[in-house]
Amino acid sequence: MKSFDNLNNWREEFLIQASPSDPENFPFVVLGNKTDVDGGKSRVVSEKKAKAWCASKGNIPYFETSAKEGFNVDAAFECITKNAFKNEPEEEPYLPDTIDVAGGQQQRSTGCEC
């Protein structure tokens, strides 16, 4: 429960330190881990409570994961990368001007010169 209780502080501290240009839309993701442990009987934070917190912070994506079983790990990282790139402005690739090394004349090869 201690980690969950600290989410607000960690989020706010991160936003202060990183000072992103659009803090309200920074791509946070919350992970509930160790879902494999005893079938969830000893869980401290309910899925409902975690999702409610995420909703209160602008619908932050929430994933319950198990690194041991590989459950939802790929989906969480795909969401993280998708959201991170979604906020990046699309840029045209830089292509320098073509350099004409033949001086405007094309030379045709007649075969091997060796």
C-alpha positions in Angstrom: 0.0 0.0 0.0 2.9 2.3 0.6 3.9 2.5 -3.1 0.3 3.2 -4.0 0.0 5.9 -1.4 3.1 7.6 -2.8 1.9 7.7 -6.4 0.6 11.2 -6.0 3.9 12.5 -4.6 6.0 10.7 -7.1 3.9 12.0 -10.0 4.0 15.6 -8.8 7.7 15.4 -8.0 8.5 14.0 -11.4 6.5 16.8 -13.1 8.3 19.4 -11.1 11.8 18.0 -11.8 11.2 17.2 -15.5 9.0 20.2 -16.2 7.5 18.8 -19.4 6.0 21.2 -21.8 2.5 19.7 -21.4 2.4 18.2 -17.9 -1.3 17.3 -18.0 -0.7 15.1 -21.0 2.6 13.5 -20.0 2.4 9.8 -20.8 2.3 8.2 -17.4 1.4 4.5 -17.0 0.6 2.8 -13.7 1.5 -0.9 -13.2 0.0 -3.2 -10.6 2.6 -5.9 -10.3 3.0 -9.4 -9.0 -0.5 -10.5 -10.0 0.8 -14.1 -10.0 1.3 -14.2 -6.2 -1.2 -16.4 -4.5 -3.9 -15.7 -7.0 -4.3 -12.2 -5.8 -5.5 -13.1 -2.3 -2.9 -11.0 -0.6 -3.2 -8.0 -2.8 -3.3 -4.7 -0.9 -4.7 -2.3 -3.5 -7.8 -3.4 -5.4 -8.0 -3.0 -9.1 -11.0 -0.8 -8.7 -9.1 1.6 -6.4 -6.1 1.7 -8.7 -8.3 2.4 -11.8 -10.2 5.1 -9.8 -6.9 6.9 -9.0 -5.8 6.7 -12.7 -9.2 8.1 -13.8 -8.8 11.0 -11.4 -5.5 11.9 -12.9 -6.7 12.2 -16.5 -7.3 8.5 -17.3 -3.7 7.3 -16.9 -3.5 3.8 -18.4 -3.4 1.0 -15.8 -2.1 -2.5 -16.3 -1.9 -5.4 -13.9 1.2 -7.3 -14.6 3.3 -10.3 -13.7 7.0 -10.3 -14.7 7.2 -13.9 -13.6 4.5 -15.1 -15.9 5.0 -12.3 -18.5 1.4 -11.3 -18.1 0.6 -7.8 -19.6 4.2 -6.8 -19.7 4.4 -6.4 -23.5 1.0 -4.6 -23.5 2.2 -2.2 -20.9 5.4 -1.3 -22.7 3.6 -1.0 -26.1 1.2 1.5 -24.4 4.1 3.4 -22.9 5.9 3.7 -26.3 2.7 4.5 -28.2 1.8 7.3 -25.7 5.3 8.7 -25.7 5.5 8.9 -29.4 2.0 10.3 -29.7 3.2 13.5 -28.0 6.2 13.9 -30.2 5.7 16.3 -33.1 6.1 14.6 -36.4 9.1 15.9 -38.3 10.0 15.6 -41.9 13.2 13.7 -42.3 16.2 15.8 -43.3 17.5 14.9 -46.7 20.4 17.0 -47.9 20.7 18.1 -51.5 22.1 15.5 -53.8 25.7 16.2 -54.8 26.5 15.6 -58.4 30.0 14.1 -58.3 30.1 13.5 -62.1 30.0 17.3 -62.9 26.7 17.0 -64.8 28.0 14.4 -67.2 27.1 10.8 -66.9 29.9 8.4 -67.8 28.9 4.9 -68.9 31.0 2.0 -67.9 32.2 -0.1 -70.8 33.3 -2.9 -68.6 36.0 -3.7 -66.2 39.1 -1.5 -66.5 41.4 -3.8 -64.6 
